[in-house]
Amino acid sequence: MNYDFFKNNKNFANISPEKIDFLMRFAAQNKSGNAKEMSNMILGAVNNAKQEGIQFTPNETDLIIEILKQNMSPEEQRKADQILTLMRGMKRT
């Protein structure tokens, strides 16, 4: 994978270099187009980011998720959306 994507994509223009580096490491791990595996990876990445003192805005998080879903079939994208909806609901409570 060409990680210059993050550095050259206008959607990531205002994201700090620390976040870009974190995203590049995360992207290197993302080999699956499976919704369940993606959700597990996201949870692990969130915990790792917290440990490194990195917080993503809701807009940054949504952008990252949309990029990850691009490698999924329509069925897996629907599953991912359902999982993410559940995860967001648990976060609010």
N, C-alpha and C positions, 0 to 999 in steps of 0.2 A: 504494500500500500504506500502511496506517495503522501507523506504527512505534510507536504507543503499545502495540501488542500486546506488545512486549518488556517495556515498563515496567509494564504492568498484569497480565501473566501471572504467576500465583503460582509457577510453575516457575522463573522468572527472578528471584524476589524477593531471593535472596542473591547475585546476580551484581553485581559492582562496576559503577559508572556507566561506567568506561572500557571494560569489556567490552560493556556495552549499546550504547554509541556505536559500537564496532567492529562489533557484530552488525547494527546498523541500516545501516551503510555496506555491509556484506556482503549483507544482504537486498535492498538497492536494486539490486545487480548480478544477483541470482538471478531470471532471467526464464524459465528453461527447466525443463521437466519431464523432461529427458534425463539418464540416469544418468552417461554418460561426461562430459558437460559439467559435471554437479554435482561429479564427482570432481576434475576439473581446477580448478574454482572453489575447492573445499575445499583442495587443495594450494596454490593461490595465496594463499588466505586464511591458511593456516597460516604460510606464509613472511612475509606482511605482519604478522601478529600477532607473530611472533618479532622482527621488526624494530622493532616498537612496544613490545616488552617485555611483551606480553600472552600469558599461557598459560591455556588452558582445561583444566579437570579432565576426566577421562574421562567422568564423568556429564554435564557441560555439553556436551561434544562429542556424546555420544549423543543428547541432547535436541535439539541443533541439527540433527543429521542427520535425526532423525525428523520434525522440522518441514519440512525441505526435501523429504523424500520424500512429504509429503502431496499435493503437486501432480503426482505421477507416477502413471502407470497401474500396475496390479499387475505387469505385465511389466517396466517400468522400475524398479520398486521391487526386484524380484528381482535385476535386473542391478546396481543400486546396492549391494545387500547383498553380492553376489559381489565387486564391486570393493573395497568397504570391507574385506571379509575378507582379500583379497589385500594391501591397503595395510597393514593391521594386522600381517599376517604378515611383511611386509618391514621394518616398523618394529622388530620384535623381534630381527631378526638383525643 
